[in-house]
Amino acid sequence: MYRKAAGIIFLFVFIFTGSALPQSRVPDTVRTGIYITSIHDIDFKQKEYTISFWLWLKYKNRDFDFLHNLEVPAAKTVVQSFSTTDTTGGQVYQLMKLQCVMKDSWVIDNFPFDRQKLRLSIENSQYDASALVFAADTPGKHFDPRFTLRGWTIDSLNISSGIKEYETAFGDASIDTPHTEYSSYRVRIGIVRDAMGLFWKMFLGMYVAFLISYVCFYIHADSIDSRFGLSVGALFAVIGNKYIIESALPESTAFTLVDSLHGITLLFILGIIIATAWSLKMIKRGEVKRATRFDVFTGQIFLVTYVLLNAWFIWQATAS
């Protein structure tokens, strides 16, 4: 009897007060949009680029202070050149203009026929995911189609929101485990390099050096000084060209297209030097006609094989 009465009383308290059971907190949603006006100063050596964009945020909780607590985690510098706030209609609307120098990693395996992903994420440093979540405000375009990203073409632009996990409590003693979660607004920009002009600018010297060494096959075999001189000079020219290109790229442990093309060129020039030595040996034995036929046949094999290998590596780079 008493238990039944207590249950009825508990039910009435729950209905009228709504406090009989603990309520889980629902995070406030911040609808966020972006419009990119410029991407420039892409620096491969320093692994960074500069991006300028408009950012707007729409929310109801007036405690949120994005003017002072907006965080761009991967940014080297963040400059806010303009901001405005509108609080009419029971909603806060903030609009700001930002310029960020972003640190990023580059994939240079297929350089200069490379495709890159530029990553930009935004968080609030004051409120974690239990109090604030971002939602993408997606209508309309997200970048100015008139602005030119010199030497590149924008291939894709994806906007999403998610949770960024940190395995730390940031010194907060009230958190039992060193784990916190913050909502993140993410922008992923896919860009493709307009590479053909840059390719010839970078590798023309290498191909000329190979052709200079290839001419050795059409110099008489007893002209030893001319043949070896051209080949050795071409060898050092290719090595110099390789170091010049690599000086503009970040360090990489992968075997890149630059390494492949220079590598096979060095091997073929070495092969030409070996063929020259063998031809000279035949000349010393008095086999002049045989040496001439050897030069013509070997030269054709070297040229065709070299062209095919270069075409294969370049096709692989452009297709991936």
GUKOLTOR-635121 format. One record per residue (C-alpha): residue in three letters; residue number from 1; x, y negated, z negated. Coordinates in Angstrom, 2 decimals, m for minus. Each point is the difference from the previous one (the first is absolute). Layout:
BEGIN
SITE   res     n      east     north        up
SITE   ALA   NUM         X         Y         Z
...
END
This chain:
BEGIN
SITE   res     n      east     north        up
SITE   MET     1      0.00      0.00      0.00
SITE   TYR     2      2.75     m2.40     m1.01
SITE   ARG     3      2.13      0.98      2.98
SITE   LYS     4     m2.88     m0.64      2.39
SITE   ALA     5     m0.66     m3.43     m1.51
SITE   ALA     6      3.73     m0.87      0.21
SITE   GLY     7      0.05      1.00      3.68
SITE   ILE     8     m3.02     m2.21      0.76
SITE   ILE     9      1.63     m2.95     m1.81
SITE   PHE    10      3.25      0.55      1.95
SITE   LEU    11     m1.92      0.06      3.30
SITE   PHE    12     m1.76     m3.30     m0.80
SITE   VAL    13      3.31     m1.62     m0.93
SITE   PHE    14      1.58      1.18      3.27
SITE   ILE    15     m2.92     m1.30      2.11
SITE   PHE    16     m0.29     m3.42     m1.63
SITE   THR    17      3.64     m0.79     m0.72
SITE   GLY    18      1.84      2.00      2.65
SITE   SER    19      2.83      0.53     m2.49
SITE   ALA    20     m0.54      3.55     m1.22
SITE   LEU    21      2.72      1.32      2.40
SITE   PRO    22      3.22     m1.78      1.03
SITE   GLN    23     m0.22     m1.77      3.38
SITE   SER    24      2.86      0.29      2.50
SITE   ARG    25      1.18     m3.35      1.32
SITE   VAL    26     m0.70     m0.66      3.67
SITE   PRO    27      2.82     m1.97      1.65
SITE   ASP    28     m0.82     m3.23      1.82
SITE   THR    29      0.36      0.07      3.77
SITE   VAL    30      2.07     m2.62      1.83
SITE   ARG    31     m0.83     m0.13      3.70
SITE   THR    32      3.21     m0.93      1.77
SITE   GLY    33      0.77     m1.03      3.56
SITE   ILE    34      3.10     m0.99      1.96
SITE   TYR    35      0.79     m1.86      3.21
SITE   ILE    36      3.61      0.17      1.19
SITE   THR    37      1.26     m3.08      1.80
SITE   SER    38      3.64      0.92      0.55
SITE   ILE    39      2.56      2.80     m0.30
SITE   HIS    40      3.56     m1.08      0.66
SITE   ASP    41      3.67      0.26     m1.04
SITE   ILE    42      0.06      3.80      0.20
SITE   ASP    43      3.48      0.75     m1.36
SITE   PHE    44      1.13      3.60      0.46
SITE   LYS    45      3.30     m0.45     m1.80
SITE   GLN    46     m1.57     m1.50     m3.16
SITE   LYS    47     m3.11      2.21      0.27
SITE   GLU    48     m2.50     m2.85     m0.24
SITE   TYR    49     m2.52     m2.05      1.93
SITE   THR    50     m2.07     m3.14     m0.57
SITE   ILE    51     m3.79     m0.06      0.19
SITE   SER    52     m2.43     m2.95     m0.30
SITE   PHE    53     m3.68      0.60     m0.65
SITE   TRP    54     m3.25     m1.30     m1.44
SITE   LEU    55     m1.39      1.98     m2.92
SITE   TRP    56     m3.49     m0.32     m1.46
SITE   LEU    57     m1.53      1.61     m3.07
SITE   LYS    58     m3.67      0.12     m1.05
SITE   TYR    59     m1.02      1.11     m3.51
SITE   LYS    60     m2.26     m0.82     m2.95
SITE   ASN    61      2.28      0.29     m3.04
SITE   ARG    62      1.30     m3.51     m0.67
SITE   ASP    63      2.77      1.36     m2.23
SITE   PHE    64      1.91      1.20      3.06
SITE   ASP    65      2.78     m2.46      0.82
SITE   PHE    66      1.49      0.95      3.34
SITE   LEU    67      1.76     m3.32      0.43
SITE   HIS    68      2.42      0.98     m2.77
SITE   ASN    69     m0.34      3.79     m0.22
SITE   LEU    70      0.06      1.05      3.65
SITE   GLU    71      2.84      2.45      0.56
SITE   VAL    72      1.55      1.17      3.27
SITE   PRO    73      2.09      2.97     m1.22
SITE   ALA    74      2.41      0.40      2.93
SITE   ALA    75      0.58     m3.72      0.56
SITE   LYS    76      3.40     m1.63     m0.30
SITE   THR    77     m1.57     m3.46     m0.20
SITE   VAL    78     m3.62     m1.24     m0.04
SITE   VAL    79     m0.83     m3.61      0.87
SITE   GLN    80     m3.54     m1.30     m0.44
SITE   SER    81     m0.49     m3.05      2.23
SITE   PHE    82     m3.75     m0.52     m0.44
SITE   SER    83     m2.84      1.15     m2.26
SITE   THR    84     m3.62     m0.91     m0.62
SITE   THR    85     m2.69      1.36     m2.36
SITE   ASP    86     m3.79     m0.14      0.37
SITE   THR    87     m2.21      1.12     m2.91
SITE   THR    88     m3.46     m0.79      1.38
SITE   GLY    89     m2.74      2.62      0.08
SITE   GLY    90      1.24      1.99     m2.99
SITE   GLN    91      2.98      1.34      1.95
SITE   VAL    92      3.63     m1.06      0.11
SITE   TYR    93      1.51     m0.43      3.44
SITE   GLN    94      3.75     m0.58      0.24
SITE   LEU    95      1.88     m0.72      3.20
SITE   MET    96      3.77     m0.33      0.17
SITE   LYS    97      2.79     m0.19      2.58
SITE   LEU    98      3.06      2.13     m0.76
SITE   GLN    99      3.37      0.59      1.56
SITE   CYS   100      1.91      3.07     m1.18
SITE   VAL   101      3.45      1.33      0.75
SITE   MET   102     m0.60      3.75     m0.21
SITE   LYS   103      2.56      2.73     m0.64
SITE   ASP   104     m0.67      3.13      2.01
SITE   SER   105      1.72      3.07      1.40
SITE   TRP   106      0.52      0.54      3.69
SITE   VAL   107     m0.10      3.18      2.06
SITE   ILE   108      2.87     m0.39      2.48
SITE   ASP   109      0.27      3.55      1.37
SITE   ASN   110     m1.34     m1.12      3.41
SITE   PHE   111      1.40     m3.55      0.01
SITE   PRO   112     m0.52     m2.01      2.20
SITE   PHE   113     m3.14      1.95      1.02
SITE   ASP   114     m1.19     m0.08     m3.61
SITE   ARG   115     m3.40     m0.36     m1.61
SITE   GLN   116     m0.18     m1.57     m3.45
SITE   LYS   117     m2.57     m0.22     m2.78
SITE   LEU   118     m0.12     m3.29     m1.88
SITE   ARG   119     m1.47      0.47     m3.48
SITE   LEU   120     m1.64     m2.67     m2.14
SITE   SER   121     m1.82      0.63     m3.28
SITE   ILE   122     m1.65     m2.31     m2.53
SITE   GLU   123     m0.73      0.60     m3.68
SITE   ASN   124     m1.11     m1.93     m3.06
SITE   SER   125      2.63      0.03     m2.73
SITE   GLN   126     m2.47     m0.86     m2.81
SITE   TYR   127     m2.75      2.62      0.40
SITE   ASP   128      0.42      3.71      0.67
SITE   ALA   129     m2.33      2.28      1.99
SITE   SER   130     m2.39      0.44     m2.94
SITE   ALA   131     m0.90     m3.69      0.22
SITE   LEU   132      0.60     m0.96      3.64
SITE   VAL   133     m0.19      1.80      3.35
SITE   PHE   134      0.56     m1.38      3.47
SITE   ALA   135     m2.37      0.61      2.90
SITE   ALA   136      0.85     m0.89      3.59
SITE   ASP   137     m1.96     m2.84      1.58
SITE   THR   138      0.39      1.22      3.59
SITE   PRO   139     m2.29     m1.94      2.42
SITE   GLY   140      1.77     m1.88      2.78
SITE   LYS   141      3.59      0.10      1.23
SITE   HIS   142      2.91      0.22     m2.40
SITE   PHE   143      2.74     m1.66      2.03
SITE   ASP   144      0.28     m2.84      2.46
SITE   PRO   145      0.14      1.52      3.51
SITE   ARG   146      1.71     m3.15      1.28
SITE   PHE   147      3.03      0.14     m2.25
SITE   THR   148      3.02      1.69      1.55
SITE   LEU   149      2.05      2.54     m1.85
SITE   ARG   150      3.03     m0.48      2.20
SITE   GLY   151      1.24      3.26      1.46
SITE   TRP   152     m2.75      2.07     m1.66
SITE   THR   153     m3.62      0.98      0.58
SITE   ILE   154     m2.50      0.62     m2.80
SITE   ASP   155     m1.16      3.58      0.46
SITE   SER   156     m2.37      0.39     m2.97
SITE   LEU   157     m1.16     m1.73     m3.16
SITE   ASN   158     m1.59      1.99     m2.83
SITE   ILE   159     m1.46     m1.47     m3.17
SITE   SER   160     m0.93      2.05     m3.04
SITE   SER   161     m0.14     m0.04     m3.79
SITE   GLY   162      1.23      2.56     m2.48
SITE   ILE   163      1.58      0.62     m3.39
SITE   LYS   164      3.70     m0.53     m0.66
SITE   GLU   165      1.30      2.15     m2.85
SITE   TYR   166      2.86     m1.09     m2.26
SITE   GLU   167      1.61      2.52     m2.31
SITE   THR   168      0.54     m2.61     m2.71
SITE   ALA   169     m2.05     m1.88     m2.59
SITE   PHE   170      1.95     m3.23      0.61
SITE   GLY   171      0.76     m0.14     m3.74
SITE   ASP   172     m3.67      0.11     m1.11
SITE   ALA   173     m0.02      1.93     m3.30
SITE   SER   174     m3.77      0.53      0.17
SITE   ILE   175      0.40      2.37      2.98
SITE   ASP   176      0.66      3.56     m1.13
SITE   THR   177      1.60      1.33      3.19
SITE   PRO   178      2.40     m1.97      2.28
SITE   HIS   179     m2.44     m0.14      2.89
SITE   THR   180     m1.94     m2.96      1.40
SITE   GLU   181     m2.05     m0.52      3.13
SITE   TYR   182     m0.57     m3.19      1.97
SITE   SER   183     m2.27     m0.58      2.95
SITE   SER   184      1.84     m0.77      3.22
SITE   TYR   185     m1.08     m1.75      3.21
SITE   ARG   186      2.07      1.43      2.85
SITE   VAL   187      0.78     m1.17      3.53
SITE   ARG   188      1.88      2.20      2.48
SITE   ILE   189      1.13     m1.59      3.27
SITE   GLY   190      1.33      2.21      2.79
SITE   ILE   191      2.34     m1.73      2.46
SITE   VAL   192      1.71      1.28      3.15
SITE   ARG   193      3.14     m1.57      1.44
SITE   ASP   194      0.08     m1.26      3.60
SITE   ALA   195      3.26      1.84      0.44
SITE   MET   196      1.04      0.34      3.64
SITE   GLY   197      1.72     m3.38      0.30
SITE   LEU   198      1.73      0.45     m3.36
SITE   PHE   199      1.08      3.52      0.98
SITE   TRP   200      1.86     m1.15      3.10
SITE   LYS   201      1.48     m2.95     m1.87
SITE   MET   202      1.43      2.38     m2.62
SITE   PHE   203      1.02      3.01      2.12
SITE   LEU   204      1.02     m1.55      3.33
SITE   GLY   205      3.62     m0.32     m1.18
SITE   MET   206      0.04      3.67     m1.00
SITE   TYR   207     m1.27      1.14      3.40
SITE   VAL   208      2.47     m2.23      1.84
SITE   ALA   209      2.82      1.48     m2.09
SITE   PHE   210     m1.12      3.52      0.94
SITE   LEU   211     m0.17     m0.89      3.70
SITE   ILE   212      3.50     m1.48     m0.19
SITE   SER   213      1.31      3.28     m1.40
SITE   TYR   214     m2.04      1.93      2.60
SITE   VAL   215      1.82     m1.84      2.80
SITE   CYS   216      3.09      1.99     m1.04
SITE   PHE   217     m1.35      2.96      1.97
SITE   TYR   218      0.42     m2.03      3.22
SITE   ILE   219      3.57     m1.11     m0.72
SITE   HIS   220      2.67      2.31      1.34
SITE   ALA   221      1.07      2.49     m2.62
SITE   ASP   222      3.68     m0.97      0.12
SITE   SER   223     m0.88     m3.57     m1.10
SITE   ILE   224      0.27      1.10     m3.60
SITE   ASP   225      0.47     m3.43     m1.56
SITE   SER   226     m3.12     m1.46      1.66
SITE   ARG   227     m2.25      2.94     m0.86
SITE   PHE   228      1.02      0.31     m3.64
SITE   GLY   229      0.04     m3.78     m0.46
SITE   LEU   230     m3.58     m0.42      1.20
SITE   SER   231     m1.28      2.90     m2.11
SITE   VAL   232      1.69     m1.10     m3.22
SITE   GLY   233     m1.13     m3.61      0.51
SITE   ALA   234     m3.59      1.18      0.53
SITE   LEU   235      0.24      2.13     m3.15
SITE   PHE   236      0.88     m2.99     m2.18
SITE   ALA   237     m2.65     m2.14      1.71
SITE   VAL   238     m2.73      2.48     m0.95
SITE   ILE   239      1.26      0.19     m3.60
SITE   GLY   240     m0.03     m3.80     m0.24
SITE   ASN   241     m3.52     m0.19      1.44
SITE   LYS   242     m1.20      2.54     m2.58
SITE   TYR   243      1.39     m1.96     m2.93
SITE   ILE   244     m1.49     m3.26      1.28
SITE   ILE   245     m3.49      1.54      0.19
SITE   GLU   246      0.30      1.71     m3.39
SITE   SER   247      1.03     m3.27     m1.65
SITE   ALA   248     m3.53     m1.32      0.60
SITE   LEU   249     m1.72      3.10     m1.43
SITE   PRO   250     m0.46      1.23     m3.57
SITE   GLU   251      2.03      2.98     m1.13
SITE   SER   252     m1.59      3.33      0.80
SITE   THR   253      0.98      3.61     m0.62
SITE   ALA   254     m2.16      1.19      2.91
SITE   PHE   255      1.42      0.61      3.49
SITE   THR   256     m1.68     m2.79      1.96
SITE   LEU   257     m0.52     m0.61      3.69
SITE   VAL   258      2.91     m2.47     m0.12
SITE   ASP   259      2.23      2.77     m1.37
SITE   SER   260     m1.23      2.51      2.59
SITE   LEU   261      0.58     m2.19      3.05
SITE   HIS   262      3.41     m1.19     m1.14
SITE   GLY   263      0.93      3.52     m1.09
SITE   ILE   264     m0.69      1.65      3.34
SITE   THR   265      1.74     m2.88      1.80
SITE   LEU   266      3.14      0.49     m2.09
SITE   LEU   267     m0.11      3.76      0.62
SITE   PHE   268     m0.36     m0.48      3.75
SITE   ILE   269      2.88     m2.46      0.13
SITE   LEU   270      2.07      2.51     m1.98
SITE   GLY   271     m1.05      2.62      2.56
SITE   ILE   272      1.18     m2.30      2.81
SITE   ILE   273      3.40     m0.34     m1.69
SITE   ILE   274      0.26      3.79     m0.32
SITE   ALA   275     m1.04      0.44      3.67
SITE   THR   276      2.64     m2.57      1.00
SITE   ALA   277      2.67      1.93     m1.88
SITE   TRP   278     m1.03      3.26      1.68
SITE   SER   279     m0.02     m1.65      3.43
SITE   LEU   280      3.49     m1.38     m0.64
SITE   LYS   281      1.18      3.50     m0.91
SITE   MET   282     m1.24      1.32      3.36
SITE   ILE   283      1.77     m2.85      1.79
SITE   LYS   284      3.27      0.95     m1.74
SITE   ARG   285     m0.45      3.55      1.38
SITE   GLY   286     m0.45     m1.40      3.49
SITE   GLU   287     m3.72      0.83      0.21
SITE   VAL   288     m1.07     m3.40      1.34
SITE   LYS   289     m3.13      1.10      1.90
SITE   ARG   290     m1.18      2.11     m2.91
SITE   ALA   291      0.46     m2.97     m2.36
SITE   THR   292     m2.01     m2.23      2.34
SITE   ARG   293     m2.87      2.49      0.21
SITE   PHE   294      0.10      0.41     m3.76
SITE   ASP   295     m0.31     m3.79     m0.51
SITE   VAL   296     m2.95     m0.32      2.38
SITE   PHE   297     m1.90      2.98     m1.43
SITE   THR   298      0.69     m0.89     m3.66
SITE   GLY   299     m0.89     m3.65      0.57
SITE   GLN   300     m3.42      0.91      1.43
SITE   ILE   301     m0.73      2.44     m2.85
SITE   PHE   302      1.01     m2.57     m2.61
SITE   LEU   303     m2.11     m2.79      1.52
SITE   VAL   304     m3.17      2.08      0.43
SITE   THR   305      0.26      1.54     m3.46
SITE   TYR   306      0.69     m3.38     m1.62
SITE   VAL   307     m3.00     m1.64      1.67
SITE   LEU   308     m2.32      2.87     m0.93
SITE   LEU   309      1.11      0.01     m3.64
SITE   ASN   310     m0.51     m3.76     m0.29
SITE   ALA   311     m3.43      0.23      1.59
SITE   TRP   312     m0.96      2.80     m2.39
SITE   PHE   313      1.06     m1.86     m3.16
SITE   ILE   314     m1.68     m3.23      1.11
SITE   TRP   315     m3.22      1.82      0.93
SITE   GLN   316     m0.02      1.72     m3.41
SITE   ALA   317      0.39     m3.38     m1.73
SITE   THR   318     m2.78     m1.72      1.96
SITE   ALA   319     m2.42      2.93     m0.33
SITE   SER   320      0.28      0.42     m3.78
END
